[in-house]
Amino acid sequence: MDLLQCFKDYVQLHHLFEPKSRLLLAVSGGADSVVLAHLCKRAGYDFAIAHCNFQLRAAESERDEQFVQELAGKYAVPFFIKKFDTRAAAEQQKKSVETVARDLRYQWFDVLLQENSHLDFRYILTAHHADDSIETAVMNFFRGTGIAGLHGILAKQGRVVRPLLFARRAEIEAYAQQHQLQFVTDSTNAESDYTRNFFRNILLPQVKQVYPDADKNVLANICRMQETELLYNQAIALHKKKLLEVKGNEVHIPVLKLLKARPLSTIVYEIIKDFGFTSRQTDEVLALLHSDTGKYIQSATHRIIKNRNWLIIAPQQTAAAAHIFIEDKDRIVEFETGILKIDQKTAASFDIQQSPQWAQLDAADIKYPLLLRRWKQGDYFYPLGMTKKKKLSRFLIDQKLSLTQKEKTWVLEMNKKIIWVVGMRIDNRFKITPQTKSTLLLHYLPK
């Protein structure tokens, strides 16, 4: 196998980069990355070398750094080095050392590109090869990442390029021996404490005892999965186009239409994963489809709210959301047009406020959560002093509001009932009476 020719052919076939692109090579000092640098040199590519010292192996880590620096000197290319306190970062983030090291590595690469924009690096090259892709696909299968995890390592993701994915580890090592390339060896590769080493050193060799061609079969499946994923993504995109209605920074999904979609669970997961929700939360969303208005689940960044016949995916940041749930513990809520201050007092400890920017409601009638949202056509309530309901659209006309003022009108809702047209009028059903023992005080401060 002519590794150099295969390397150049693979780059061209997959349009990984142009021959004149300036490249930043991630070099650890191991055989894989040393071979990558050698191939780039022979191919005539313009490159620099970057090395991460994760300081996980004491003197061995310092040895690797020195080796890579000398390699950059040998090729007369720019050299970049970054030391990380990886264990401290892993403890602080409560993540595995493997995960944190990977994150630190790619974060630094991004910084390097930004800080050295004058050098015009177009791509970051890593030395991942076919065996790495096999291990990744098998690990993802057991981890449960879905179809996206079964395509193995991609040859190109944004500005990160992996041009050695065509080659097996044995072929790379044979090339290094053929060209008498010096490299360093990570002593922890022989240990199985890390997840990848366990799969590499123990699990996959045992599988090959039963299925000798297991690695080749996984590689073939990776190719199939990459093509299958293209078809899968096309189908998901069609479902999203039919189901998702983008309104500002929210996504609205009609429940009845979603319930007819098939396969429902898969489609739901593909929708919610873009908003920080996990596969384990898919069942919670399915349950939400049959729940009462006001129920919701949340991720670190978003909430999915059941509001009548809709699911609404809204950002957690209340000021940016058009549908905001208020719990009994909330005291200050910021939203698009202002701030809502919330308090509760006994009947004997408050004074009647005449300003429409105050709402005083009988706390005994209030059940959480409350929903703060923009008004919409079809809304109605019982204005204070009236025993008959009135359409909110008619009420706003009677208030002689301009179109702009109407667009900025928000309501506070409880269990499908509007309890306050914010800054204007409360609902008569929730007013305080001589029998009121505790009142909910709401103070609207417009921007």
Secondary structure, DSSP 8 states (H G I E B T S, - for coil): --HHHHHHHHHHHTT---TT-EEEEE--SSHHHHHHHHHHHHHT-EEEEEEEE---STHHHHHHHHHHHHHHHHHT--EEEEE--HHHHHHHHT--HHHHHHHHHHHHHHHHHHHTGGG-EEEEE---BHHHHHHHHHHHHHHT--GGGGG-S-SEETTEE-TBTTS-HHHHHHHHHHTT------GGGG---SHHHHIIIIIHHHHHHH-TTHHHHHHHHHHHHHHHHHHHHHHHHHHHHHH-EEETTEEEEEHHHHHT-SSHHHHHHHHHGGGT--GGGHHHHHHHTTS-TT-EEE-SSEEEEEETTEEEEEES-GGG-SEEEE-TT--EEEETTEEEEEEEEEGGG-----STTEEEEEGGG--S-EEEEE--TT-EE-BTT-SS-EEHHHHHHHTT--HHHHHT-EEEEETTEEEEETTTEEBGGGB--TT--EEEEEEEEE-
